[in-house]
């Protein structure tokens, strides 16, 4: 496929072969044109609007499609909307019209050709599903006054007294009881927590007699403490509690 490219400021104009039309790509607003067109509005590479930007959203790029005489722009816009719904990019369609069935194959063939061009230009996420953002991971901060606080762990057959003595040092007092064996995955396979926990225990094997520690063990993080004591599988910040039952999470979380 041979294309003609003209770059004018922040916009690029691509002329499709065989009088199939043009694509105008850019930022800001497309230049005024009397040619029939459909405009795709994008944010981070995904379509967020067709012909107009929905209220409350802000586009960072546009793709204006000026098809040849044999493609009706209204139907073209509707098919882009239909494809976005079909591929899971949006749940609510941008447009709610319909395209006559006998026109769908030709319009879809034109869209497929446009997508080949756009993907070659790096626009391969037009119909990507929105990324679901999980809750932000809590941040914790070590403070000097926490260094002398004895935190107790009593979870999943393990018991220990732990001190957060330095920012990157968690000290488990000798006499801690370790969970004997890790729980397997549902399919009976070995989980990541078991593999990592066994590795940490192997590194401190000289301080372990059976399931009891005979010396203090210093680890680097709350996560390592949980893996060492009970092979992880839970939020360790909530398992470490002071003598009043207040969790280390509550005492150190950054609001």
C-alpha positions in Angstrom: 0.0 0.0 0.0 1.5 3.3 -1.1 0.4 6.5 0.9 1.1 10.1 0.3 2.1 12.0 3.4 1.9 15.8 4.0 2.9 17.2 7.4 1.6 20.7 8.2 2.5 21.9 11.7 0.9 19.5 14.3 -1.2 17.6 11.7 -0.3 14.9 9.2 -2.4 14.2 6.1 -2.3 10.7 4.5 -3.8 10.1 1.1 -5.1 6.6 0.6 -4.5 4.8 -2.7 -7.2 4.4 -5.4 -9.2 7.5 -4.4 -10.3 5.9 -1.1 -9.9 9.2 0.8 -7.6 10.7 3.4 -6.7 10.5 7.0 -5.7 13.6 9.0 -3.9 12.9 12.3 -2.9 15.5 14.9 -3.3 17.1 18.2 -5.6 20.0 19.2 -8.5 20.6 16.8 -8.5 19.5 13.1 -8.5 22.1 10.5 -11.9 23.2 9.1 -12.9 21.2 6.1 -15.9 20.9 3.8 -15.1 17.3 3.0 -17.4 14.8 4.6 -15.6 13.2 7.5 -15.7 11.2 10.7 -13.4 12.1 13.6 -12.1 9.7 16.2 -11.0 11.4 19.4 -8.3 9.6 21.4 -6.9 9.6 24.9 -3.7 7.6 25.5 -4.2 5.8 22.2 -7.8 4.7 22.9 -11.0 6.0 21.3 -12.9 8.1 23.8 -15.3 9.8 21.4 -16.6 9.8 17.8 -17.2 13.1 16.1 -17.5 14.8 19.6 -15.5 14.5 22.8 -17.8 13.3 25.6 -18.5 15.8 28.5 -15.9 15.5 31.3 -13.3 13.9 29.1 -10.3 15.4 27.3 -8.7 14.1 24.1 -5.0 14.3 23.4 -5.2 13.4 19.7 -7.6 13.0 16.8 -7.9 10.9 13.7 -10.1 12.5 11.0 -11.2 10.1 8.3 -12.3 11.6 5.0 -13.5 8.6 3.0 -14.1 8.3 -0.7 -17.4 9.0 -2.3 -18.7 5.4 -1.9 -18.5 5.4 2.0 -21.2 7.4 3.9 -19.5 9.1 6.9 -22.6 8.7 9.1 -22.5 4.9 8.6 -18.7 4.9 9.0 -19.0 6.6 12.4 -21.7 4.1 13.5 -19.6 1.1 12.5 -16.6 2.4 14.5 -19.0 2.8 17.5 -20.2 -0.8 16.9 -16.7 -2.2 16.7 -15.7 -0.4 19.9 -18.6 -2.1 21.8 -17.9 -5.5 20.2 -14.3 -5.4 21.3 -15.1 -4.3 24.8 -13.4 -0.9 24.5 -16.6 0.7 25.8 -19.8 -0.6 27.3 -22.1 2.2 26.2 -21.9 2.9 22.4 -20.8 6.3 21.3 -23.6 6.3 18.7 -26.9 4.5 18.8 -27.9 4.4 15.1 -27.9 1.4 12.7 -26.2 0.6 9.5 -28.1 -1.2 6.7 -27.0 -4.8 6.6 -26.0 -4.7 2.9 -23.6 -1.8 3.6 -21.8 -3.4 6.5 -19.3 -5.6 4.6 -18.0 -2.7 2.4 -17.7 -0.3 5.4 -16.0 -3.0 7.5 -13.5 -3.7 4.7 -12.7 0.1 4.6 -12.3 0.1 8.3 -9.9 -2.9 8.2 -7.8 -1.1 5.6 -7.7 2.0 7.8 -6.7 -0.1 10.8 -3.8 -1.6 8.8 -2.5 2.0 8.2 -3.1 3.1 11.8 -1.5 0.1 13.3 1.6 0.6 11.1 1.7 4.2 12.6 1.6 2.9 16.1 -2.1 3.3 16.8 -2.7 -0.3 17.9 -4.7 0.4 21.0 -7.7 2.2 19.5 -10.1 -0.5 20.7 -8.2 -1.6 23.8 -10.2 -2.4 26.9 -9.8 0.2 29.6 -7.3 -0.7 32.3 -9.0 -1.2 35.7 -7.1 0.5 38.4 -6.8 -1.3 41.6 -6.7 0.4 45.0 -3.5 2.3 45.6 -0.9 0.3 47.5 -0.6 1.6 51.1 2.7 3.3 51.9 4.3 2.8 55.3 7.0 4.9 57.0 9.5 3.8 59.7 9.9 6.1 62.7 12.5 5.9 65.4 9.9 5.5 68.1 8.7 2.3 66.5 12.1 0.6 66.9 11.4 -0.3 70.6 7.8 -1.5 70.1 7.3 -5.3 70.4 4.9 -6.5 67.7 3.3 -9.9 68.2 2.4 -12.3 65.4 -0.1 -15.1 66.0 -1.2 -16.4 62.6 -1.6 -19.7 60.8 0.2 -21.8 63.4 3.0 -19.3 63.8 3.9 -17.1 66.8 6.6 -14.5 67.1 7.7 -11.2 68.6 9.0 -8.8 66.0 10.8 -5.4 66.2 11.0 -3.0 63.3 14.4 -1.8 64.4 15.5 0.0 61.3 13.9 1.1 58.1 15.0 -2.0 56.3 15.4 -4.3 59.3 12.8 -6.5 60.9 14.1 -8.5 63.9 12.3 -11.7 64.9 13.2 -12.6 68.5 14.5 -16.1 69.1 11.9 -18.6 70.3 9.5 -17.9 67.4 7.3 -20.7 66.2 7.2 -21.3 62.4 4.4 -22.9 60.5 5.6 -26.4 59.7 4.5 -26.7 56.1 3.0 -24.4 53.5 -0.5 -24.9 52.1 -0.4 -26.1 48.5 -2.3 -24.5 45.6 -5.7 -25.9 44.8 -4.2 -28.1 42.1 -1.6 -29.5 44.6 1.3 -27.6 43.1 3.9 -25.6 45.1 3.0 -21.9 45.4 5.3 -18.9 45.2 4.9 -18.2 48.9 6.2 -21.7 49.8 9.2 -21.4 47.4 10.2 -18.0 48.7 9.5 -18.9 52.4 11.7 -22.1 52.1 14.5 -20.0 50.5 14.5 -17.5 53.4 14.4 -20.3 55.9 17.3 -22.0 54.1 19.3 -18.8 54.4 18.7 -18.8 58.2 18.9 -22.5 58.7 21.5 -22.1 61.5 18.9 -20.2 63.6 16.1 -22.8 63.2 15.6 -26.0 65.2 12.6 -27.9 63.8 9.9 -25.2 63.8 11.5 -23.0 66.5 14.1 -20.3 66.1 17.1 -20.5 68.4 18.5 -17.1 67.5 17.2 -13.7 66.5 16.6 -13.5 62.8 16.9 -10.2 61.0 15.0 -9.8 57.7 14.5 -6.9 55.4 10.8 -6.3 55.2 7.3 -7.2 56.6 6.8 -9.3 53.5 9.9 -11.4 54.3 8.7 -11.8 57.9 5.4 -13.2 56.7 7.1 -15.6 54.3 9.5 -16.8 56.9 6.9 -17.4 59.6 3.9 -18.7 57.7 4.8 -18.7 54.0 2.8 -15.4 53.4 -0.6 -15.4 51.9 -1.9 -12.5 53.9 -1.2 -8.8 54.6 1.6 -8.9 57.1 1.1 -5.3 58.1 -2.2 -6.4 59.6 -0.7 -9.4 61.4 1.9 -7.5 63.4 0.2 -6.0 66.5 1.5 -4.1 69.5 0.4 -5.0 73.1 -2.7 -3.0 72.7 -3.7 -4.9 69.6 -3.0 -2.0 67.2 -1.6 -3.1 63.9 1.7 -2.0 62.5 -0.3 -0.9 59.5 -2.3 1.6 61.6 0.9 2.9 63.3 3.0 3.4 60.2 0.7 4.0 57.2 1.2 7.3 55.3 -2.2 9.0 54.9 
